[in-house]
Amino acid sequence: MPEPDLAAYEAAERLVREAHAKAEEAARAAAASAPPNGWATPGEAPASSPDLSALLAFVEAAKGSLPPELLRQLSDALRELLLALRAVIDYSIERLERTPAPARDVEDIPIS
């Protein structure tokens, strides 16, 4: 049986070590870029309120193509939506401005 080529084994071992080092480096880089919660995607913006600009653009585009009665109904619905949004904002501001309830004096009454 012929003896194996020592140089081939050394070259193969060197390639394995290099691949292992690159894999460890890639794993460290991936761990560094992992999101803090473990589930959030990188660059993900926090949840925010929906954008109403698309709705307003639709109403502007519909002005010329809708019959006057339907346009009036759409305007009334949009007005109701904005009033509801205003009520939500007012409620939120009121909750923020509320002062906390004062601390109550508590007396310990022994039970014998």
C-alpha positions in Angstrom: 0.0 0.0 0.0 1.5 3.3 -1.0 2.1 6.0 1.7 -0.2 9.0 1.6 1.2 12.3 0.4 2.0 14.4 3.5 1.9 17.6 1.6 -1.7 17.0 0.4 -2.8 16.3 4.0 -1.1 19.5 5.2 -2.8 21.5 2.4 -6.1 20.0 3.2 -5.7 20.8 7.0 -4.7 24.4 6.2 -7.8 24.8 4.0 -10.0 23.4 6.8 -8.4 25.8 9.4 -8.9 28.8 7.1 -12.6 27.9 6.5 -13.1 27.4 10.2 -11.5 30.8 11.0 -13.8 32.5 8.3 -16.9 30.8 9.7 -16.0 31.9 13.3 -15.5 35.5 12.0 -18.8 35.4 10.2 -20.6 34.1 13.3 -19.1 36.9 15.4 -20.2 39.5 12.9 -23.7 38.0 12.8 -23.9 38.0 16.6 -22.8 41.6 16.7 -25.6 42.6 14.3 -28.3 40.6 16.1 -31.2 42.8 17.3 -31.4 43.4 21.0 -34.7 41.7 21.5 -33.7 38.7 19.4 -36.8 39.0 17.2 -36.7 42.5 15.7 -35.3 42.9 12.3 -32.4 45.3 11.7 -33.5 48.7 10.6 -37.1 48.0 11.7 -38.9 51.2 12.8 -41.0 51.2 15.9 -44.7 50.8 15.4 -46.3 54.1 14.6 -49.7 55.4 13.7 -50.9 54.9 10.1 -50.2 57.6 7.6 -53.3 59.5 6.4 -51.6 61.1 3.4 -52.7 58.3 1.1 -56.3 58.7 2.2 -56.1 62.5 1.6 -54.5 61.9 -1.8 -57.3 59.6 -2.7 -59.9 62.2 -1.8 -58.1 64.9 -3.8 -57.9 62.5 -6.8 -61.6 61.6 -6.5 -62.9 65.2 -6.4 -63.1 65.4 -10.2 -64.5 62.0 -11.0 -67.2 61.4 -8.3 -70.7 62.7 -8.4 -71.4 65.6 -6.0 -73.6 63.5 -3.6 -71.0 60.8 -3.2 -68.3 63.4 -2.8 -70.3 65.0 0.0 -70.7 61.7 1.7 -67.0 61.0 1.4 -66.2 64.4 2.8 -68.5 63.9 5.7 -66.9 60.5 6.5 -63.4 62.0 6.3 -64.6 64.8 8.6 -65.9 62.2 11.1 -62.6 60.3 10.9 -60.6 63.5 11.7 -62.9 64.4 14.6 -62.4 60.9 16.0 -58.7 61.3 15.7 -58.8 64.7 17.4 -60.8 63.1 20.3 -58.2 60.4 20.7 -55.4 63.0 20.7 -57.3 65.2 23.2 -57.8 62.1 25.5 -54.1 61.2 25.3 -53.1 64.7 26.2 -55.5 64.8 29.1 -54.1 61.6 30.5 -50.5 63.0 30.2 -51.5 66.2 32.0 -53.2 64.4 34.9 -51.5 64.7 38.2 -51.0 61.6 40.2 -53.3 60.9 43.1 -51.8 62.3 46.4 -50.4 59.7 48.7 -52.9 58.7 51.4 -52.0 58.6 55.1 -52.4 55.0 56.3 -52.7 54.2 59.9 -51.9 50.7 61.1 -54.6 49.5 63.5 -53.5 46.5 65.6 -56.1 43.8 65.9 -56.0 42.0 69.2 
